[in-house]
Amino acid sequence: MEIDTLVREFGDCVAAQAQCIADGDANAGNEYARRYVAAFERLRDFGSEGRDALRSLMADERADVRVMAAAFLLRHSEQEALSVLRREANQPGLVGFGAQQALDRWKDGTWSLDPE
């Protein structure tokens, strides 16, 4: 699968998971989570090129997609990811909560979405 396709898969599955959560369908949401994690793992196989491509999602129009991309890219693009997460952490709801959780895990040293 090409890098652009994997980036699109990541973003679309994050958005689909958020919609499933809003609709109360956790099982379907979990399937979308597995798919975006798998897309990220495949992007990692491309090294910096794959992670750099995912950076485009930190400017996505969908807040949930921005936050998830930033959360996964903290080690690779720390300053940009922190900026996105700090901005979104002030928002109400699950997006803001997720951004704050990512920031907290980064600060306390327990973040582990993209180990070296």
N, CA, C and O atoms as CSV, one atom per row, in Angstrom:
chain,resi,resn,atom,element,x,y,z
A,1,MET,N,N,0.852,-1.180,0.000
A,1,MET,CA,C,0.000,0.000,0.000
A,1,MET,C,C,0.897,1.243,0.000
A,1,MET,O,O,1.915,1.278,0.692
A,2,GLU,N,N,0.527,2.233,-0.757
A,2,GLU,CA,C,1.314,3.457,-0.842
A,2,GLU,C,C,1.132,4.329,0.392
A,2,GLU,O,O,0.135,4.224,1.107
A,3,ILE,N,N,2.106,5.184,0.624
A,3,ILE,CA,C,2.088,6.057,1.803
A,3,ILE,C,C,0.835,6.921,1.834
A,3,ILE,O,O,0.182,7.015,2.873
A,4,ASP,N,N,0.487,7.552,0.717
A,4,ASP,CA,C,-0.696,8.425,0.694
A,4,ASP,C,C,-1.965,7.658,1.051
A,4,ASP,O,O,-2.844,8.186,1.732
A,5,THR,N,N,-2.056,6.434,0.599
A,5,THR,CA,C,-3.221,5.606,0.906
A,5,THR,C,C,-3.272,5.284,2.396
A,5,THR,O,O,-4.344,5.283,3.000
A,6,LEU,N,N,-2.114,5.011,2.981
A,6,LEU,CA,C,-2.060,4.721,4.420
A,6,LEU,C,C,-2.425,5.948,5.255
A,6,LEU,O,O,-3.107,5.826,6.272
A,7,VAL,N,N,-1.979,7.116,4.833
A,7,VAL,CA,C,-2.328,8.353,5.541
A,7,VAL,C,C,-3.836,8.581,5.467
A,7,VAL,O,O,-4.468,8.926,6.466
A,8,ARG,N,N,-4.402,8.386,4.292
A,8,ARG,CA,C,-5.851,8.548,4.127
A,8,ARG,C,C,-6.601,7.530,4.988
A,8,ARG,O,O,-7.604,7.870,5.616
A,9,GLU,N,N,-6.124,6.289,5.022
A,9,GLU,CA,C,-6.739,5.243,5.847
A,9,GLU,C,C,-6.704,5.646,7.328
A,9,GLU,O,O,-7.701,5.507,8.036
A,10,PHE,N,N,-5.569,6.136,7.780
A,10,PHE,CA,C,-5.442,6.567,9.175
A,10,PHE,C,C,-6.492,7.635,9.483
A,10,PHE,O,O,-7.263,7.492,10.432
A,11,GLY,N,N,-6.524,8.689,8.697
A,11,GLY,CA,C,-7.448,9.791,8.952
A,11,GLY,C,C,-8.906,9.375,8.873
A,11,GLY,O,O,-9.706,9.730,9.739
A,12,ASP,N,N,-9.249,8.630,7.846
A,12,ASP,CA,C,-10.643,8.216,7.681
A,12,ASP,C,C,-11.095,7.281,8.801
A,12,ASP,O,O,-12.240,7.353,9.247
A,13,CYS,N,N,-10.201,6.407,9.253
A,13,CYS,CA,C,-10.573,5.484,10.327
A,13,CYS,C,C,-10.683,6.187,11.672
A,13,CYS,O,O,-11.524,5.821,12.493
A,14,VAL,N,N,-9.838,7.202,11.911
A,14,VAL,CA,C,-9.986,7.995,13.140
A,14,VAL,C,C,-11.351,8.681,13.141
A,14,VAL,O,O,-12.069,8.643,14.140
A,15,ALA,N,N,-11.702,9.300,12.030
A,15,ALA,CA,C,-12.997,9.991,11.934
A,15,ALA,C,C,-14.157,9.008,12.065
A,15,ALA,O,O,-15.158,9.308,12.716
A,16,ALA,N,N,-14.023,7.836,11.447
A,16,ALA,CA,C,-15.085,6.831,11.532
A,16,ALA,C,C,-15.236,6.314,12.962
A,16,ALA,O,O,-16.354,6.078,13.420
A,17,GLN,N,N,-14.120,6.136,13.668
A,17,GLN,CA,C,-14.203,5.711,15.058
A,17,GLN,C,C,-14.940,6.755,15.895
A,17,GLN,O,O,-15.778,6.408,16.727
A,18,ALA,N,N,-14.632,8.014,15.677
A,18,ALA,CA,C,-15.299,9.085,16.425
A,18,ALA,C,C,-16.804,9.065,16.168
A,18,ALA,O,O,-17.599,9.265,17.086
A,19,GLN,N,N,-17.188,8.822,14.919
A,19,GLN,CA,C,-18.615,8.758,14.601
A,19,GLN,C,C,-19.271,7.561,15.274
A,19,GLN,O,O,-20.389,7.667,15.778
A,20,CYS,N,N,-18.589,6.433,15.285
A,20,CYS,CA,C,-19.129,5.247,15.963
A,20,CYS,C,C,-19.320,5.509,17.451
A,20,CYS,O,O,-20.328,5.108,18.032
A,21,ILE,N,N,-18.359,6.176,18.061
A,21,ILE,CA,C,-18.476,6.501,19.487
A,21,ILE,C,C,-19.689,7.409,19.709
A,21,ILE,O,O,-20.468,7.202,20.639
A,22,ALA,N,N,-19.838,8.415,18.844
A,22,ALA,CA,C,-20.983,9.326,18.957
A,22,ALA,C,C,-22.304,8.576,18.788
A,22,ALA,O,O,-23.314,8.933,19.393
A,23,ASP,N,N,-22.282,7.527,17.951
A,23,ASP,CA,C,-23.484,6.734,17.703
A,23,ASP,C,C,-23.691,5.634,18.735
A,23,ASP,O,O,-24.699,4.929,18.691
A,24,GLY,N,N,-22.747,5.479,19.667
A,24,GLY,CA,C,-22.863,4.464,20.705
A,24,GLY,C,C,-22.492,3.060,20.256
A,24,GLY,O,O,-22.905,2.088,20.887
A,25,ASP,N,N,-21.726,2.930,19.184
A,25,ASP,CA,C,-21.342,1.624,18.654
A,25,ASP,C,C,-19.856,1.378,18.915
A,25,ASP,O,O,-19.022,1.551,18.027
A,26,ALA,N,N,-19.541,0.977,20.130
A,26,ALA,CA,C,-18.148,0.773,20.530
A,26,ALA,C,C,-17.473,-0.337,19.736
A,26,ALA,O,O,-16.287,-0.226,19.423
A,27,ASN,N,N,-18.183,-1.390,19.407
A,27,ASN,CA,C,-17.572,-2.496,18.660
A,27,ASN,C,C,-17.081,-2.042,17.293
A,27,ASN,O,O,-15.958,-2.354,16.898
A,28,ALA,N,N,-17.907,-1.316,16.582
A,28,ALA,CA,C,-17.479,-0.802,15.285
A,28,ALA,C,C,-16.337,0.197,15.463
A,28,ALA,O,O,-15.397,0.222,14.668
A,29,GLY,N,N,-16.421,1.013,16.503
A,29,GLY,CA,C,-15.357,1.973,16.785
A,29,GLY,C,C,-14.032,1.282,17.037
A,29,GLY,O,O,-12.988,1.756,16.589
A,30,ASN,N,N,-14.064,0.168,17.751
A,30,ASN,CA,C,-12.842,-0.587,18.020
A,30,ASN,C,C,-12.232,-1.137,16.736
A,30,ASN,O,O,-11.009,-1.175,16.604
A,31,GLU,N,N,-13.051,-1.556,15.805
A,31,GLU,CA,C,-12.537,-2.048,14.523
A,31,GLU,C,C,-11.824,-0.931,13.765
A,31,GLU,O,O,-10.760,-1.156,13.188
A,32,TYR,N,N,-12.404,0.275,13.763
A,32,TYR,CA,C,-11.734,1.399,13.113
A,32,TYR,C,C,-10.428,1.753,13.818
A,32,TYR,O,O,-9.457,2.141,13.168
A,33,ALA,N,N,-10.399,1.621,15.142
A,33,ALA,CA,C,-9.151,1.882,15.884
A,33,ALA,C,C,-8.074,0.891,15.467
A,33,ALA,O,O,-6.924,1.278,15.255
A,34,ARG,N,N,-8.432,-0.376,15.349
A,34,ARG,CA,C,-7.455,-1.372,14.898
A,34,ARG,C,C,-6.917,-1.019,13.512
A,34,ARG,O,O,-5.732,-1.198,13.229
A,35,ARG,N,N,-7.797,-0.519,12.664
A,35,ARG,CA,C,-7.374,-0.185,11.298
A,35,ARG,C,C,-6.429,1.016,11.270
A,35,ARG,O,O,-5.458,1.004,10.515
A,36,TYR,N,N,-6.689,2.066,12.084
A,36,TYR,CA,C,-5.759,3.201,12.024
A,36,TYR,C,C,-4.442,2.880,12.706
A,36,TYR,O,O,-3.401,3.404,12.310
A,37,VAL,N,N,-4.466,2.029,13.723
A,37,VAL,CA,C,-3.202,1.595,14.330
A,37,VAL,C,C,-2.404,0.774,13.315
A,37,VAL,O,O,-1.190,0.943,13.201
A,38,ALA,N,N,-3.069,-0.103,12.586
A,38,ALA,CA,C,-2.385,-0.900,11.560
A,38,ALA,C,C,-1.812,0.008,10.465
A,38,ALA,O,O,-0.703,-0.228,9.984
A,39,ALA,N,N,-2.555,1.034,10.075
A,39,ALA,CA,C,-2.048,1.972,9.070
A,39,ALA,C,C,-0.803,2.676,9.582
A,39,ALA,O,O,0.164,2.854,8.840
A,40,PHE,N,N,-0.823,3.077,10.844
A,40,PHE,CA,C,0.352,3.734,11.409
A,40,PHE,C,C,1.546,2.780,11.445
A,40,PHE,O,O,2.666,3.171,11.115
A,41,GLU,N,N,1.308,1.548,11.840
A,41,GLU,CA,C,2.402,0.580,11.885
A,41,GLU,C,C,3.015,0.382,10.500
A,41,GLU,O,O,4.230,0.231,10.377
A,42,ARG,N,N,2.201,0.381,9.483
A,42,ARG,CA,C,2.725,0.254,8.121
A,42,ARG,C,C,3.451,1.522,7.695
A,42,ARG,O,O,4.452,1.447,6.982
A,43,LEU,N,N,2.962,2.689,8.122
A,43,LEU,CA,C,3.677,3.939,7.831
A,43,LEU,C,C,5.050,3.936,8.492
A,43,LEU,O,O,6.021,4.434,7.921
A,44,ARG,N,N,5.131,3.378,9.687
A,44,ARG,CA,C,6.419,3.293,10.381
A,44,ARG,C,C,7.438,2.499,9.589
A,44,ARG,O,O,8.637,2.766,9.669
A,45,ASP,N,N,6.967,1.521,8.822
A,45,ASP,CA,C,7.878,0.724,7.996
A,45,ASP,C,C,8.617,1.588,6.975
A,45,ASP,O,O,9.686,1.207,6.500
A,46,PHE,N,N,8.054,2.746,6.638
A,46,PHE,CA,C,8.683,3.677,5.703
A,46,PHE,C,C,9.625,4.645,6.418
A,46,PHE,O,O,10.236,5.503,5.780
A,47,GLY,N,N,9.745,4.510,7.738
A,47,GLY,CA,C,10.638,5.369,8.512
A,47,GLY,C,C,10.150,6.814,8.543
A,47,GLY,O,O,8.951,7.081,8.624
A,48,SER,N,N,11.095,7.727,8.479
A,48,SER,CA,C,10.760,9.157,8.552
A,48,SER,C,C,9.832,9.576,7.425
A,48,SER,O,O,8.988,10.451,7.618
A,49,GLU,N,N,9.968,8.975,6.266
A,49,GLU,CA,C,9.098,9.334,5.137
A,49,GLU,C,C,7.627,9.066,5.466
A,49,GLU,O,O,6.762,9.883,5.151
A,50,GLY,N,N,7.346,7.934,6.091
A,50,GLY,CA,C,5.970,7.609,6.470
A,50,GLY,C,C,5.446,8.526,7.555
A,50,GLY,O,O,4.304,8.982,7.496
A,51,ARG,N,N,6.283,8.798,8.550
A,51,ARG,CA,C,5.864,9.695,9.631
A,51,ARG,C,C,5.691,11.123,9.112
A,51,ARG,O,O,4.749,11.812,9.503
A,52,ASP,N,N,6.586,11.567,8.242
A,52,ASP,CA,C,6.453,12.907,7.669
A,52,ASP,C,C,5.151,13.047,6.885
A,52,ASP,O,O,4.509,14.096,6.924
A,53,ALA,N,N,4.768,12.001,6.183
A,53,ALA,CA,C,3.504,12.044,5.434
A,53,ALA,C,C,2.318,12.172,6.380
A,53,ALA,O,O,1.359,12.882,6.078
A,54,LEU,N,N,2.375,11.496,7.513
A,54,LEU,CA,C,1.281,11.571,8.493
A,54,LEU,C,C,1.171,12.969,9.099
A,54,LEU,O,O,0.094,13.362,9.546
A,55,ARG,N,N,2.266,13.721,9.118
A,55,ARG,CA,C,2.246,15.083,9.666
A,55,ARG,C,C,1.178,15.941,8.993
A,55,ARG,O,O,0.641,16.852,9.624
A,56,SER,N,N,0.862,15.675,7.741
A,56,SER,CA,C,-0.155,16.476,7.040
A,56,SER,C,C,-1.496,16.433,7.768
A,56,SER,O,O,-2.281,17.377,7.675
A,57,LEU,N,N,-1.761,15.357,8.486
A,57,LEU,CA,C,-3.041,15.238,9.192
A,57,LEU,C,C,-3.119,16.123,10.424
A,57,LEU,O,O,-4.206,16.328,10.965
A,58,MET,N,N,-1.992,16.650,10.878
A,58,MET,CA,C,-2.046,17.571,12.013
A,58,MET,C,C,-2.662,18.908,11.607
A,58,MET,O,O,-2.924,19.755,12.460
A,59,ALA,N,N,-2.895,19.098,10.309
A,59,ALA,CA,C,-3.576,20.295,9.812
A,59,ALA,C,C,-4.938,19.935,9.208
A,59,ALA,O,O,-5.551,20.762,8.533
A,60,ASP,N,N,-5.403,18.738,9.439
A,60,ASP,CA,C,-6.681,18.281,8.886
A,60,ASP,C,C,-7.821,19.127,9.428
A,60,ASP,O,O,-7.719,19.692,10.517
A,61,GLU,N,N,-8.894,19.212,8.678
A,61,GLU,CA,C,-10.056,19.997,9.122
A,61,GLU,C,C,-10.797,19.331,10.280
A,61,GLU,O,O,-11.555,19.985,10.996
A,62,ARG,N,N,-10.578,18.038,10.459
A,62,ARG,CA,C,-11.265,17.286,11.522
A,62,ARG,C,C,-10.394,17.283,12.779
A,62,ARG,O,O,-9.267,16.788,12.763
A,63,ALA,N,N,-10.924,17.835,13.856
A,63,ALA,CA,C,-10.156,17.954,15.103
A,63,ALA,C,C,-9.729,16.597,15.641
A,63,ALA,O,O,-8.605,16.456,16.123
A,64,ASP,N,N,-10.599,15.595,15.569
A,64,ASP,CA,C,-10.240,14.274,16.072
A,64,ASP,C,C,-9.055,13.693,15.311
A,64,ASP,O,O,-8.211,13.015,15.897
A,65,VAL,N,N,-8.990,13.952,14.023
A,65,VAL,CA,C,-7.882,13.469,13.193
A,65,VAL,C,C,-6.597,14.224,13.545
A,65,VAL,O,O,-5.531,13.618,13.653
A,66,ARG,N,N,-6.698,15.536,13.724
A,66,ARG,CA,C,-5.517,16.328,14.115
A,66,ARG,C,C,-4.924,15.812,15.419
A,66,ARG,O,O,-3.712,15.626,15.529
A,67,VAL,N,N,-5.783,15.583,16.399
A,67,VAL,CA,C,-5.322,15.141,17.710
A,67,VAL,C,C,-4.683,13.755,17.634
A,67,VAL,O,O,-3.623,13.532,18.218
A,68,MET,N,N,-5.303,12.841,16.936
A,68,MET,CA,C,-4.753,11.485,16.877
A,68,MET,C,C,-3.421,11.479,16.131
A,68,MET,O,O,-2.478,10.811,16.557
A,69,ALA,N,N,-3.336,12.206,15.038
A,69,ALA,CA,C,-2.058,12.277,14.314
A,69,ALA,C,C,-0.983,12.880,15.212
A,69,ALA,O,O,0.139,12.378,15.262
A,70,ALA,N,N,-1.320,13.943,15.914
A,70,ALA,CA,C,-0.352,14.580,16.814
A,70,ALA,C,C,0.060,13.627,17.928
A,70,ALA,O,O,1.238,13.562,18.278
A,71,ALA,N,N,-0.886,12.893,18.484
A,71,ALA,CA,C,-0.572,11.958,19.558
A,71,ALA,C,C,0.407,10.884,19.081
A,71,ALA,O,O,1.320,10.510,19.817
A,72,PHE,N,N,0.225,10.393,17.869
A,72,PHE,CA,C,1.107,9.360,17.335
A,72,PHE,C,C,2.467,9.918,16.925
A,72,PHE,O,O,3.443,9.171,16.847
A,73,LEU,N,N,2.542,11.217,16.663
A,73,LEU,CA,C,3.780,11.806,16.146
A,73,LEU,C,C,4.577,12.588,17.182
A,73,LEU,O,O,5.491,13.324,16.813
A,74,LEU,N,N,4.266,12.454,18.439
A,74,LEU,CA,C,4.971,13.223,19.465
A,74,LEU,C,C,6.484,13.026,19.429
A,74,LEU,O,O,7.229,14.000,19.542
A,75,ARG,N,N,6.945,11.818,19.277
A,75,ARG,CA,C,8.391,11.583,19.265
A,75,ARG,C,C,9.032,12.102,17.984
A,75,ARG,O,O,10.142,12.635,18.012
A,76,HIS,N,N,8.351,11.951,16.888
A,76,HIS,CA,C,8.908,12.319,15.583
A,76,HIS,C,C,8.870,13.822,15.322
A,76,HIS,O,O,9.823,14.378,14.777
A,77,SER,N,N,7.795,14.474,15.701
A,77,SER,CA,C,7.575,15.904,15.423
A,77,SER,C,C,7.091,16.586,16.687
A,77,SER,O,O,5.995,17.146,16.724
A,78,GLU,N,N,7.906,16.537,17.711
A,78,GLU,CA,C,7.482,16.931,19.052
A,78,GLU,C,C,6.868,18.326,19.114
A,78,GLU,O,O,5.745,18.473,19.597
A,79,GLN,N,N,7.559,19.336,18.648
A,79,GLN,CA,C,7.067,20.703,18.817
A,79,GLN,C,C,5.753,20.932,18.076
A,79,GLN,O,O,4.827,21.532,18.624
A,80,GLU,N,N,5.669,20.462,16.846
A,80,GLU,CA,C,4.433,20.615,16.071
A,80,GLU,C,C,3.288,19.844,16.725
A,80,GLU,O,O,2.172,20.352,16.827
A,81,ALA,N,N,3.565,18.626,17.165
A,81,ALA,CA,C,2.530,17.810,17.800
A,81,ALA,C,C,2.067,18.432,19.116
A,81,ALA,O,O,0.870,18.474,19.398
A,82,LEU,N,N,3.007,18.911,19.912
A,82,LEU,CA,C,2.634,19.561,21.169
A,82,LEU,C,C,1.775,20.788,20.919
A,82,LEU,O,O,0.822,21.036,21.659
A,83,SER,N,N,2.093,21.551,19.900
A,83,SER,CA,C,1.300,22.733,19.563
A,83,SER,C,C,-0.141,22.357,19.240
A,83,SER,O,O,-1.080,22.991,19.721
A,84,VAL,N,N,-0.307,21.326,18.424
A,84,VAL,CA,C,-1.653,20.864,18.067
A,84,VAL,C,C,-2.385,20.386,19.313
A,84,VAL,O,O,-3.534,20.761,19.544
A,85,LEU,N,N,-1.729,19.566,20.107
A,85,LEU,CA,C,-2.382,18.997,21.290
A,85,LEU,C,C,-2.746,20.071,22.306
A,85,LEU,O,O,-3.825,20.020,22.897
A,86,ARG,N,N,-1.878,21.025,22.514
A,86,ARG,CA,C,-2.184,22.104,23.469
A,86,ARG,C,C,-3.374,22.928,23.002
A,86,ARG,O,O,-4.229,23.299,23.806
A,87,ARG,N,N,-3.432,23.211,21.725
A,87,ARG,CA,C,-4.549,23.986,21.179
A,87,ARG,C,C,-5.863,23.220,21.332
A,87,ARG,O,O,-6.880,23.798,21.718
A,88,GLU,N,N,-5.842,21.933,21.032
A,88,GLU,CA,C,-7.070,21.132,21.075
A,88,GLU,C,C,-7.462,20.728,22.493
A,88,GLU,O,O,-8.633,20.446,22.747
A,89,ALA,N,N,-6.511,20.693,23.417
A,89,ALA,CA,C,-6.814,20.294,24.793
A,89,ALA,C,C,-7.789,21.250,25.459
A,89,ALA,O,O,-8.425,20.893,26.451
A,90,ASN,N,N,-7.913,22.451,24.932
A,90,ASN,CA,C,-8.839,23.439,25.495
A,90,ASN,C,C,-10.265,23.282,24.991
A,90,ASN,O,O,-11.164,23.998,25.433
A,91,GLN,N,N,-10.477,22.349,24.071
A,91,GLN,CA,C,-11.802,22.163,23.500
A,91,GLN,C,C,-12.628,21.215,24.384
A,91,GLN,O,O,-12.076,20.331,25.039
A,92,PRO,N,N,-13.932,21.406,24.394
A,92,PRO,CA,C,-14.786,20.508,25.186
A,92,PRO,C,C,-14.924,19.146,24.502
A,92,PRO,O,O,-14.654,19.008,23.309
A,93,GLY,N,N,-15.336,18.174,25.254
A,93,GLY,CA,C,-15.661,16.873,24.690
A,93,GLY,C,C,-14.480,15.924,24.603
A,93,GLY,O,O,-13.423,16.153,25.192
A,94,LEU,N,N,-14.691,14.845,23.847
A,94,LEU,CA,C,-13.699,13.783,23.757
A,94,LEU,C,C,-12.414,14.210,23.064
A,94,LEU,O,O,-11.336,13.725,23.410
A,95,VAL,N,N,-12.509,15.100,22.101
A,95,VAL,CA,C,-11.305,15.550,21.401
A,95,VAL,C,C,-10.379,16.271,22.380
A,95,VAL,O,O,-9.183,15.985,22.434
A,96,GLY,N,N,-10.923,17.186,23.136
A,96,GLY,CA,C,-10.134,17.907,24.126
A,96,GLY,C,C,-9.582,16.976,25.192
A,96,GLY,O,O,-8.427,17.099,25.602
A,97,PHE,N,N,-10.413,16.046,25.636
A,97,PHE,CA,C,-9.974,15.074,26.638
A,97,PHE,C,C,-8.819,14.231,26.097
A,97,PHE,O,O,-7.820,14.026,26.786
A,98,GLY,N,N,-8.959,13.743,24.858
A,98,GLY,CA,C,-7.908,12.936,24.246
A,98,GLY,C,C,-6.613,13.706,24.100
A,98,GLY,O,O,-5.535,13.166,24.351
A,99,ALA,N,N,-6.707,14.963,23.696
A,99,ALA,CA,C,-5.510,15.798,23.563
A,99,ALA,C,C,-4.834,15.976,24.909
A,99,ALA,O,O,-3.611,15.884,25.007
A,100,GLN,N,N,-5.611,16.226,25.940
A,100,GLN,CA,C,-5.031,16.406,27.271
A,100,GLN,C,C,-4.387,15.127,27.772
A,100,GLN,O,O,-3.323,15.165,28.389
A,101,GLN,N,N,-5.023,13.997,27.511
A,101,GLN,CA,C,-4.446,12.715,27.924
A,101,GLN,C,C,-3.107,12.463,27.238
A,101,GLN,O,O,-2.161,11.994,27.871
A,102,ALA,N,N,-3.024,12.773,25.949
A,102,ALA,CA,C,-1.754,12.611,25.225
A,102,ALA,C,C,-0.677,13.509,25.836
A,102,ALA,O,O,0.459,13.080,26.036
A,103,LEU,N,N,-1.041,14.743,26.126
A,103,LEU,CA,C,-0.084,15.660,26.760
A,103,LEU,C,C,0.373,15.141,28.118
A,103,LEU,O,O,1.560,15.186,28.441
A,104,ASP,N,N,-0.568,14.653,28.903
A,104,ASP,CA,C,-0.233,14.134,30.233
A,104,ASP,C,C,0.689,12.923,30.138
A,104,ASP,O,O,1.649,12.814,30.901
A,105,ARG,N,N,0.407,12.013,29.210
A,105,ARG,CA,C,1.249,10.817,29.056
A,105,ARG,C,C,2.641,11.200,28.564
A,105,ARG,O,O,3.627,10.582,28.963
A,106,TRP,N,N,2.730,12.203,27.708
A,106,TRP,CA,C,4.029,12.674,27.225
A,106,TRP,C,C,4.824,13.269,28.383
A,106,TRP,O,O,6.009,12.985,28.557
A,107,LYS,N,N,4.145,14.099,29.169
A,107,LYS,CA,C,4.815,14.785,30.277
A,107,LYS,C,C,5.290,13.800,31.350
A,107,LYS,O,O,6.385,13.949,31.893
A,108,ASP,N,N,4.466,12.798,31.652
A,108,ASP,CA,C,4.850,11.876,32.723
A,108,ASP,C,C,5.722,10.715,32.247
A,108,ASP,O,O,6.104,9.855,33.041
A,109,GLY,N,N,6.036,10.692,30.953
A,109,GLY,CA,C,6.956,9.696,30.420
A,109,GLY,C,C,6.348,8.332,30.141
A,109,GLY,O,O,7.086,7.364,29.955
A,110,THR,N,N,5.019,8.225,30.106
A,110,THR,CA,C,4.388,6.941,29.842
A,110,THR,C,C,3.856,6.809,28.421
A,110,THR,O,O,3.277,5.779,28.074
A,111,TRP,N,N,4.044,7.839,27.591
A,111,TRP,CA,C,3.601,7.809,26.198
A,111,TRP,C,C,4.380,6.729,25.461
A,111,TRP,O,O,5.598,6.636,25.618
A,112,SER,N,N,3.698,5.909,24.655
A,112,SER,CA,C,4.409,4.827,23.969
A,112,SER,C,C,3.770,4.444,22.632
A,112,SER,O,O,3.786,3.272,22.257
A,113,LEU,N,N,3.214,5.406,21.919
A,113,LEU,CA,C,2.552,5.096,20.657
A,113,LEU,C,C,3.537,4.808,19.516
A,113,LEU,O,O,3.188,4.106,18.568
A,114,ASP,N,N,4.734,5.329,19.595
A,114,ASP,CA,C,5.725,5.141,18.531
A,114,ASP,C,C,7.106,4.949,19.152
A,114,ASP,O,O,7.943,5.851,19.113
A,115,PRO,N,N,7.339,3.760,19.729
A,115,PRO,CA,C,8.638,3.539,20.386
A,115,PRO,C,C,9.776,3.583,19.375
A,115,PRO,O,O,9.587,3.324,18.186
A,116,GLU,N,N,10.955,3.915,19.874
A,116,GLU,CA,C,12.132,3.975,18.988
A,116,GLU,C,C,12.518,2.608,18.495
A,116,GLU,O,O,13.482,2.473,17.742
